[in-house]
Amino acid sequence: MSRPTAPAQSLLRVISIRLAMVAAGLIAVMVVATIVEYSISIEKLRRATLEDQAQHLFQSLGLGRVPHFTEYCNRYPSAYGYRIFNETNEILTEVNPKLFPEMPRYRSGRPDLSFKHGGMRDPSSDQWTITRAGEVKGRPLWIHLTMVGDPATLWGEVIVDEIVEHVVAPAFLIVPALSFAIFLALRSALQPLNSIAERARVLAQEANSGTSSQELPSEGLPLETLNMVGAINALLQKTESMLEQQKQFAANAAHELRTPLAVLLLQISRLPPSEAVDRLKSDVAVMNRVVGQLLRLSQAEQLAKTDFASHDLRDIARATCEEMTAPAALMGRLIELDEPPAPALISCNPEFIKIAIRNIIENGLRAAPLGSTVSIAVDCNACVSVSDRGPGIPDIEKEQIFQRFWTRARKIGEGAGIGLALVRRIMELHGGDARIENRVGGGTCVMLSFSP
């Protein structure tokens, strides 16, 4: 059992997803680099932590709120503390003053803006002190903060702020604009590939409709795709040459066989009547029909849409039924035609449509019981159906029966499996479809559907 394949994605989508993954990876690397940078430099981390808390203190004082840093000072009295001074070195607020034994309470001049290290060896009890100036409601103030170790891990806020400010925020500003620019550049660069894909799709349609294939254009292609297009064009030329040779061979063989078969049939007719002679005549008739089908199949491959014109499907079906009335009577069967009152116009070559309808009528006559009726119906949706009352066709064979040289009758020496293959090919060349369904009440219904 074959595994289901995932739906194909456009190259532009694949590249965009991978670029997005690369961008996410770069952002992750920058985040890790920021964490590592601050983790390696304890001094830088401590200073940034104290400066961050000093800034929050000034903001809280300006808003008249209790500083959030006070909560840490109360929770860890041996680790955090601060003092607030005015321009005359008067202490306005003091939290955990025992952490500032080296600082005089009063002195002349303005306090130093500094960052100091207590010099203790144990990192968990290292003391760091910072002095910063600011203005609160128009009044100049100084804040003196100290920190012994960092039991509340305030450094985490610093790293988060650094990541948001220097990594995430720039990424949100740069990445969308850069992604859009890359998307436009990629779409422009991949446009030649899109043109090649569209041209290849048209080539497939032309090949299906019997039109001669044109080479893929190579102008404006990058080197990587230029070689691929060149290889495809060479393969197209080789394939078309081989197909042309096969078509010509089949046509020549069919033409060459018609005359000997006619002569053979004439010679057989001169023999005295006997059962063996009747079998010979039947076999030659089958061979003659096979040769005719091969010739028509070769002619169908040469069919071009330039030969198409608008025709009423009712007229084509009616003319075909009139031609098949006599052969049906000789076989002991009847033909009936049902057609709509309104025209069913299609663009086609009427002679080949008659061949397709005639072939399925002939199959229906051979499958139908003696004395039964083969029904032909045309509807206003440009569809022809031929129904018989024969044994029917198993579901497993409904597609196989349209393959060339496949036939259920081969076991008894009848047919060569070309008739229905010719029917489907004619329908493909007309942009239509041929399919087989079960007839209600038993039998087979072959339907020819034309595109509107």
N, C-alpha and C positions, 0 to 999 in steps of 0.2 A: 504494500500500500504506500503510495507516495505521500510525503508529508506536505501539508498545506503551506504554500508560500506566502510570505508577508506582502502586503500591497506595496508596490514600488513608490518611492518618493522622488521628487524632483531633485536634481543636483543642487539647485539654488537652496532648497530647504536643508539638504544634508550639510552643505558648507556653512549655512547660517547657524545650524545647531552646533556644529563643531566649533565655530568661532565663539559662540556663546559659552560653550564649555571651556574654551581657552581663556576667555575673559573671566569666567568664574574662578578658574584655577589661578589666574594672576592675582585676583583680589584676595583669594585665600592665602597665597604666598605673601602678599603684602601684609595681611593681618598677622600671619605667623612671624614675619620679619619685625613688625612693630612690637609684638610681645617679647621676642627674643632680645631686641635692642634694649628695652627697659629692664628685662630680667638680668641681663649681663651687667649693666651699669646701675648699681644700687644707689650711687649718689644722684644720678640723673633721675631715677625713679622717686627717691625721697624728696628731691627738690620740686619736681613736678607735682607730687602729692600735696606738699605744703602750699605751693603757689595756688593750686586748685582750691584748697580749703580757704585760703586767704581771700580769694576772689569771691567765694560763696559767702564769707563773713561780711564783706563790704556790701554785697547785694542784699543780704538779710537786714543789715543795719539800715540801709537806705529805704527798705520797705517797712521798717518798724517791726520785724519779726524776730523771734528767738532763733539764733543761728543753729543750723542743724549740727554743726560741729560740736555744740555744747552737749548734745546727747552722747556723743562718743567720749567727750571729756568726763561726763558723769559716770558712764559705764566703765571706762578705763582711766581712773584718776592718776594712775602711775605711768600712763603712756601718752596722754594728750593734754595740752593746756594752751591757753592764750591770754594775752593782755592787750588792751586797747589804750593808746596814748593820744594826747593832743599835742599841739605844737610846742607846749611848754613842758613836755615830758610828764604831764600829770596823768596818772593811771585812772582811766574812767571805768574800766571793767577788767576783772581779773578772775580767771578760772584755773584752779590747781596751781597756785603760786609757788608751791614747793619744788616745781620743776624748773624754776628760774632762780636758783640761788646765786648765780654769777652776775645777775643783772641788777644794778642799783635802782632803787625805786624812783630817785629823782636825780637829774643831772642837767647841766646847762647845755643848750644847743639842741638841735633836732636829732632824733635817733638815727642811727646808721641803717641804710637799706642794705642788708647783708644776708648771707646764708652761711651757717656755721655747722661744724661737725663736732660732736662732743668727744670723739676720739676713743670711745670704749671699744674693747676688742670683741665682745660678744655681739653679733649682729642683731640678736633679738632684743638687746638693751641699748643699741646704738642710739644716741640722742642727736637729733637734727633740729636746728633752730633757724627760723627765717624772720626777717623784718621787712614789711611792705607798707607803702604809703598809699593813701587813697583819699577820696573826698566824699563825705556823707552829708547831703543836704547843704552843700556849699561850705562845709566846715572840714578843714584838713585833719586827717587822723592817721595814726600809725598802728599797725597790728603786728604783734610779736607772737608767733606760733612756735610750739615745740612738739616734738614727737619722739618717743622712745620706742624703737621698733615700729611695728604697725599691726597690732593684734586684731584690729577691725578690718584689715586688708583694704584700706582706703585706696591703695594703689590700683585696685581693680577699676575704680571709677575713672582714674586717670587714663588707664589703657583703653577703656571703652570710649572715653571722650576722644582720645587720640585716633582711634580706629574710625570713629564716626566722622571726625573733622578732617582727617588727612587721607582716609581710604574710601569710606562709604560715600561721603558727600561728593568728593571729586568724581567717584565712579558714576554716581547718579547723574552728574552733569555731563561727563565726557562720554560714557558708554553709549547712551541713547543716540547722541549726535554722531558718534563714530560708527555705531552700528548701522544707522541709516545711510551714512556715506558709503560704508562698505557694501551694504545691500544694493545701493544704486550702482556702485562700481561692478559688483559681481553680476548683476542683471545685465548690465551693458556688455560685460566680457562674455557672458554665456549666451547672448543673443544669437551669435552665429550658430551655436549648437541647437538652439530652439528652431532656427530656420532649417537646419539640416534635419531635425526630427520631423518638422512639418512636411518638408519635402519628401522624406522617407515614407510618411503616412500617405501622401498623395501617390507616391510610386506604388505602394501596396494596392491602393484603389485602382490605379491604372492597370496594374498587372491582373487584378481580379476582373476588370472589365475588358481585358484583351487589348488595351492600348499599349503601343510600344513604350518601353521604359526609357526615361531620360536620365542622364547622369546627374548625380548630386553635385550642386555647385560647390566650388572650392575657393571662391574669392573671399578674402577677408578672414580666413580661418587661421587660428594659431597653429604652430608647427605640430603639436601633439595630435590635433584632430585632422590636420591636413593629410597625414600619412594614413589615418583610418579611412577617411573619405576616398582617398586614392585606391585603397585596397577594395573598398565596397564597390567603387565604379568598375574596377577590373573584374570583380566577381559578377557584377550585373551584365557586363559585356559578354563574359564567358557563358553565363547562364542563358542569356537571350540567344546567343549563337547556337547553343546546344538545343534549346527548345525549338528554334526555327528549323534546325536540321531534322528533329523528330517530326515536326509537323509536315515538313516537305516529304519525308520518307513515308509517313502514313498516307498522305494524299497520293503520292506516286504509286504506292503499293495498291491502294484501293482502285485507282484508275487502271492499273495494269491487270488487276484480277477480274475486272468487270467483263472484259471481252472474252477471256477464256471460259468464265463461268457461263456466259450466254451461249458460247459455242458448245460447251459441255451439255447444257440443258437441251439444246437443239438436237444433239446427237442422241441423248437419252430418249427424247420424244419419238425417235424413229425406231426404237426397239419394240419388240412385241410386248403387249401389255402383260404384266405379271406383278406379283407382290414385291419382288426384288426391285423392279423398275420403279414402282411407286415409292419405295423407300429411298431409292437414289434421287428421284425428283424432290422428295421432301428434304433430303440432306442438302441438295444443291440450292433449294429455296432458302434454307437456313443460312448457308454460306453467302448467298447473294444478299440476304438481309443484313448479315454481319458486315459485308463489304460496304454496303450502302450506309450503314451506321458509322463505320470508320470514316467514310468520305464526308459525311455530314459533320462529324466531330471535328475533322480537320478544317472544314469550311467555317465551323462555328468559332474556332480559335482565331480566324482571320476577321471575325466580325468586329466592326468598329462602330462607336456611337454616332459617327457622322452619317451612318446609313439609317439612323432612326428617324421616325416621323410619328405624328400623333394618329392613332388608329383606335377604332371602337373594338374592344375585346369581344363584344357580342358577335360582330361580323366575322372575326377570325374563328371563333368557336363554332359558329353556324356553318361556315364553309368547310371546316374540318369534319364536322359531323356528317355533312352531305357526302364527302368523299368516303367516309368509313361506313356508310349505310350498307352498301353492297357487300363489302367484305364481311360485315357482321351478319348479314343474312345468310351468306354462304356457310358461316360457322354455326348457324342456328341460334344466333343471339339477336337481341334488339338494342337499339340506341334511342335514348330520349334526351332532349335538351330543355333546360329551364333557364330563362334569361330575364333580367329586370327590364322594366319599361324604359328606364333612363339609360343614356349611353354610359359605357364604362371605358373612358378614354385612357390609353397608355401610350408612352413613347417607346417604340419598338421597331424591330424588323419583322413584318408580319409573316414572312415565309418561315423564319426560324421558330416563331411562336406556334405556327401550325405544325411544325415538326415535333415540338415538345408535346403539344396536346395529342397529336396522332400517336406518339409513342406510348403515352399512358393509356390511351383508349385501346391500343393493340394489346397491351399487357392486361388490361381489364377484361377484354374479350377472351383471352386465353385462360384467365383465372375463373371467369364466370361460368356457372353450370349451364348445360344445354337448355335453351329455351328461356333463360333469364334475361334481364335487362341491365345494360350499363348506363348509368345516369350521369349526364354532364350538366353542371350548373355554373352559371356566371352570376356574380353578385355585383352590386354597385360599388363595392370597395376594391374593384380590380382584382378579383380572385376567381380562379377556375378550379373546380373540383370534379374529379372523375371517380365515381363510386361503383364497385361491383359487388356481387353477392357470393363471392368465392370463399375459400377457406380462411382468408385473412393472412396476416403476416405477424409473426411473434415480435414483441417489442424489441428484443435483442437484435433483430435483423433489420429494423426500420432505418437505421443509418447505414448499415453495411450494404444494403441493396442499392445505394446510390454510388458505390465505389465501382471503378472501372474493372471489368472482367470478373466481377463477383456475381454469381447467379445461383439461385436455388435449383434452377432447371438443368444445370450442367450435368447432374447425375444421370439424367435420362437423355442427354445429348441435345438439348434444345437451348438456343440462345447463347450469347457470349458475354452477357453482362455489360453491354455498351449502351443500351437504350436509355435506362434511367440515369446513367452517368452523363449522357448527352443532354437529357432534360435538365439536370441540375446545372450543368455548365451553361446552357442557354439562359437559364434563369439568373445565374450569377452575372453573366455578361449584360443582362438587362437590369441589374440591381435588385432582383427579386429573390425568391426562395422557393424551394420545393420540399415538401414534407409529406409524411404518410401518417394517417390516423386510422383508427378503427371505425368502421361504419356501424351506426346504430342498427342492431338487428343482425349483425354478422357481415363479414366482408371487409373490404379495404376501401379507403378514401384517400386518393392522392390529390394534394392541393398545391396549386401554383399561385403564389401571392406576389403581386407586383407593387413596387414602391409607388406612392401617390405622386 
